[in-house]
Amino acid sequence: MDYRLDEIDRRIIYELMCDARTTSAPTIADQVNVSPGTIRNRIDQLEDHGIIRGYTAGIDFERADGHLTNLYVCNAPVSERKALAREASAIPGVINVRELMTGRRNLHVMAVGEDTEALRRVSRALSKLGLEIEDETLVEAETDSPYGSFGPDDEVPSGEATDFISLTGDANVVDVTVQRDAPIVDRTLEDAVRDGVLDDDSLVIAIERDDRVLTPHGTTEIRSDDIVTVLSRSGDTDRVIAAFAGDEAVETAD
């Protein structure tokens, strides 16, 4: 996987799972202390990397038009499971196909039909593909819930690191949201090192600002609400957090 989730990404996913239709970038931004542009940029990245695969409406077909929803539990040869899943999804009436990592009962197919005869047609089409239908049942209701581990209990506290990776030796990489009262705000990286705000062994390797990801240079000025990725060769995370988020954030983290 070439995209690493941090706490901001996880909170975005949680909020969109709760209600993708009405949840806005500014709403999420207020909760995680970053700009709406940053949230929109993150959503674009999550979509580009296939982590957010789409936005769908949950439909009660019985209420919508008196239709029936049926679940077919099928057996597919493991080597053919993916190809058969694609073919099953193309059958008229099929609305969902789920592949399971098991030897049997490894393909679940959800279909909607106006009556039992329509569902029998789906059943015959599945059998023609070579799928063995082991069980089938009418679905009465379906409830979706967001993934709790990505939710408010893991909300990004103001000023703390949003992600942290330990490297070999003492080095580590940390992502920090820059706070308005941080000592590095409105300073260039060169000035921050010269004035002792930032250690010589701390290297800013990326800056996320609204909907852009910047490649930092010595003359780059740090602004509040930037999300900075910092390589600390000494592993002194407290110094990094103090520079970009303030001493109070360090005390909170401790």
Buried (B, 14 or more C-beta within 10 A) or exposed (E): EEEEBBBBBBBBBBBBBEEEEEBEBEEBBEBBBBBBBBBBBBBEBBEEEEBBEEEEEEBEBBEEEEBBBBBBBBBBEEEBBEEBBEBBEEBEBBEBBEBEEEEEBBBBBBBBBEEEEBBEBBBEBBEEBEBBBEEBEEBEEEEEEBEEEBBEEEBBBBBBBBBBEEEEEEBBBBBBBBBEEBBBBEBBBBBBBEEEBBBEBBBBEBBBBBBEEEEBEEEBBBBBBBBBBBBBBBBBBBBBBBBBBBBBBBEBBE
